[in-house]
Amino acid sequence: MGKLRFTFADGSYVIGSVLEKEEPECSAKIYELVANGPVRLACYNTVSTGGFIAGFPRPPKEPVLAGTQVDGIGNHNKIIYDLIPGEICWTGWNFWFSYLPNTEPVGIGGPVTVIIDPEYMDTYIAACNKIWENQYSEHVLPVIVVEKEVK
C-alpha cells in the first residue's frame, strides 16, 4: 500500500494510506498527479457541509474523467455525511478532505482513495481546523502540498 504526504502551510504534515486495491484506477491517477514531485492544492472549507475541505491542483491541460455528485467515478462512492474523519476522496482531478462530521446528503463525485494513518489524526484535524481559520478569519488562501511519501 502506497503512502501520500500532505503538508500544511504551518509546516505540519500527515501521512495517508492509498487504497490501491479498493480503487486501483483512482489511485493510479493520484500517483500520476504526484509523479513529477509535490503538487500544491488551493483549498477551501465548505460552509454548509461541516468538516469538509476541497483541495484543487492546477487545472489539467487536457480534459480528464471527473465525477460529479450525480455520477461519481471509482468503485465505491459514499454520500458526504457517511464520510469518516480522515477519509480523503478523489474525484478525477481534485481531493475532498473529511476531518469532522459532515451534514450534506449528496454524493461526492469520487471514492475514498486515501485514509489518514491513525497516528496522524490529531495533527490532521488541527491542521484542517487551521484551514478554516485561514479562510474565514484571516482571508488567506489555504494551501496543502501533496506528494508521494518516500521512506
N, C-alpha and C positions, 0 to 999 in steps of 0.2 A: 504494500500500500504506500503510495507516494505521499509526500507532505508538502504543504504550502506554508510560507511565512507571510503574515500580514503585519506590516509595520505602520504604526500610527504617528501622527505629527509630533507627539511628545517624546518619541523615541521608543516607547514601549512596543512590544511585539507579541504575537501569539502564533502558535503552530496549529495547523489543522490537517486532518487526515482526509485524503481524496478518496471518494467511494468509487474506485476504478471498476470493481466487479459489478456493482449495482447500476452504475451509469457510465459504461465504457465510452460512448460517443461524446458525452458532455465532458468527461474527464479528459479525453484526448484534445478537445477544443480548448480547455483551460491550459493544458500543457503547451499547446500551440501558441496561445497568447503570451505565455511567460518564457518561451523558448529562447528569446534573444535577451533576456535579462529582466530586471524589475519593471513593473508597469504601475504607473500612478493612476489611482481611481479618484475621480471627483465624486464626492459623496453628498447625499442629503438624507436627513431623517424625515420620514413621512409624518405628517401631523396627526392624522386620524387613525393610524394603524396601531400605534403602540411602539414597542421596541423593535423597529424595523428600519434598516438603512439601505438605500440604493447606492451602489458603487459603480460608476461608469468609466471605462477606459476611453482613450481617444477613439472616436468612431472609426470603424473599418473602412478601408478604401474601396472594397468591393462588398456587395450585399452578402449577408450571412443569414443562415436559418436561425430565426429568433422566435421564441414562443411569446404568446400573448396570454392574458388572463383567461381567454376563452379556449385557446388552442395551444397548450403548452408542449414544449419539446421534452425529450427524455422518456424514461420508462416509468417513473413513479412520481407523479406530481401531487403536491399537497395543496390544501387551502391555507391561506395565510394564518388563520387563527389556530391551525393544527401544528404550526411550527414550534419546535422546542428551542429555547435559547441555546445558541452555539451552532445551530444549523445554518449553512450558507447555501443558497440556491444559485444556479447558473441558468440564464435564460437565452443563451446563444451569443451574447456579447457583453452582458453586464451581470454583476453579482447582486444578490439581496442578502443582507446580513440580519439574522434574527438574534436579538440579545435580551429581550424581555417578553412577557406575554403579549400577544397581538390580538386584535379585535375584528379584523376585516374577514368576512366570509366569502372571499373571492380567490380565484386561482392566482398563481404567481407568474406562470409562463415557463417555468422550468423546474427541474427536480432539485432536491437536496443533493449536492455533489461534494460538499466539504463539511466536516464536523470538527469544531474546535476541540482539541485534545483537553481532557478534563483538568489537567494541572494548570491550564492557561485560562480557565473560565473567569476567575476573579479579575484578572488583568483585562480580559476581553470585555467584560461588562463595564468596567470602569472606563476603558478607552472609548467604548461606544457611547456611554453617557457624556463623555467629554465632547464627542462629535455633536451631540445635541446642543450642548452649551456653546460650542464654536459657532454653530449655525444660527441659533436663535438669540443668544445673549450677546455674543461678540461680533456677529455678522462676518465671520471668516469662513472661507470655503474649506470644508474639511477634506483631507486627503488621506487615503490609505494606500500604501505601496504593497503590491502582491508580487511574490517571486517564489520560485521552486526552492524548497528547503534542501540544502546540501549538508550532509553530516560530515 
